[in-house]
Amino acid sequence: MKISYGEFLPIWNEIFFSKPESENFVGSLNSGIKLALLSNINQLHYEYIREEFSSTIGLFEPDKIIPSFRTGFIKPDKEIYDLALKALDVPRESVVYVDDRLDLIEAALSYGIKSIQFKSAKELKQKFQDLGIIKDAKTSRRKK
């Protein structure tokens, strides 16, 4: 197939779409909760996400966004999880890793990181409440 770069790029990026319920939940978390974004992502996708989903990416401090293209590691490599732990600068036992992929949850668990498989924002909110991470999701997150 022969297409130009300009034709290719939108096709390459069309796998991403907004998930308002999830975005609202993350945005509602108490500002005392440290967040890191750990992603198996390439540079083209990262640049697209930064532009198209800037309010969502803005929920994370820049030094706590850990895309695989920058690190040379991909999940489930232990090293990328270690980079996230270092960026958060909190004890391993206080971290909860969330991912939709069961294989990545299992990898994080094998590294001693509490983990939750994401199925829906509603279920994640309940699991956070069960773990005592949040009392409810109505507290405001400080905008950066």
Beta strands, then each sheet from edge to edge (+ up, - down):
strand 1: 37-39
strand 2: 65-67
strand 3: 96-99
strand 4: 114-117
sheet 1: 1+ 2+
sheet 2: 3+ 4+
end
